[in-house]
Amino acid sequence: MTQFAFPDSRIGAFAAAWFASMNTGSDSALFAYDPDGEWRDHLALLKGLSTRVEGFTPVLVSYETDDFISIYSREHAGGWVQVNLGLDHDSRITSLGVRKSVEPVDYPLRTALTFDETRQIVEGIGRQLSTGYVVPRQGATYAAALRGLLDSRTYRDIRQGDQLADALTRDLVALTHDKHLQVIPPSRIKEVAARFGASSPTDGRATDDGATGHGSAVDGPVIESRVLEGNVGLITVQRFVDDAATVARTRDALSQVSGTRAVIIDLRASGGGDAAAVADLLLYFFTDATLDASFPALSRIRRSEAADTHEPLRRRLADSRLYVLTSSRTISAAEAFAYHVKQARRGTLVGEQTAGAGYRVDVFELPFGFRFVNSIASDFDADGGEGWQGRGVAPDVRTTRADALTRALSHLAAR
């Protein structure tokens, strides 16, 4: 990649000011863009994030328009992020965001896309929807609607591959209300390997795209545990991963809270993952008879050798008081856990309605190195509307994401 230079444009100047502010701790360069102080609190959160990761280095412009810029950036003490910044026509801030990313790969069509190439990409998406979508009749309808946008020349002026991928993803979600559908540009090909590996199919984990920088962008452990005051166990699950190390870490985390008077599972920021990992965690809180009778599809996913490993802990946890914290960002596999707990009346859900992404997905090749994440399967009758797709899982105690833990503890204390 070439040495980074901020674009010589209005939005480029704003980006330069933003990076200077984050890396020096001074807001003065941004005052002109925020004359009413509307973004001061959010800027303070981002500065806190920058301090934790020791600042940001811009590396590659993902795409740029007159009013928006997205820049692949490196945390000095962490991983990769995309910094997304926007202005209105009066040069006032409209967007400030940092989301987890991967090391980018430059590619020829990042800034040299033709409309004919766009057409071939869209036609490839249409074929995948028509032939592979989990509800075939819906897939054909969605494909036709996307081709209609192409024919109306919605994408004619897009010359940047990353911008096209984002635009197609937004339009697909708007057309289908399926939050798993996603177009991935070649710059993020390493994301495909990280998310899907050699598995096919796998459960979708597309929620990173919704992160806005309100927390650290550094990848941490996928599951953590601690004991709160009052002898209440708290398990935080970032995503559901089915590998030996995570299975062992899950067992250790649950061992730490197995003697508490109640267990709280925090899924408010959980980005999904593998169905087998959902089954693994559920095993600790259900007897075999309950799990097999209520959720035969999930039981088939479960590893047959898991019973002996789980049994000592399960005897201590199967009758424990259980709370699950949810938010609008609780998605996919995390929703599966919440759904099964609620359906079996095994615990109390506290927080917000979940995202409503209930299908399994796989990734498919498109022309010119693009990829398409398509919903291809369901453990429920998708055509009959079973499961949580498009609706989410409703909490038993409705409150904001920020107040969910406090409300769960209050609910526990009152009983």
Secondary structure, DSSP 8 states (H G I E B T S, - for coil): -------SSHHHHHHHHHHHHHHH---GGGGGG-TT-TTHHHHHHHHHHHHHTT-EEEEEEEEE-SSEEEEEEEETTS-EEEEEEEE-TTS-EEEEEEEE-------GGGS---HHHHHHHHHHHHHHHHHH-SSHHHHHHHHHHHHHHHHTTTTTT---HHHHHHHHHHHHHHHH--TT-EEE-GGGHHHHHHHHTT-SSEE--GGGGG--SSS--S---SEEEEEETTTEEEEEES-B--SHHHHHHHHHHHHHHTTSSEEEEE-TT---B-HHHHHHHHHTTS-HHHHHHH-HHHHHHS-TTHHHHHHHHHHHHTTSEEEEEE-TT--THHHHHHHHHHHTT-SEEEES-------EEEEEE-GGG-EEEEEEE-SS-TTTT-SSTTT----SEE--TTTHHHHHHHHHHT-
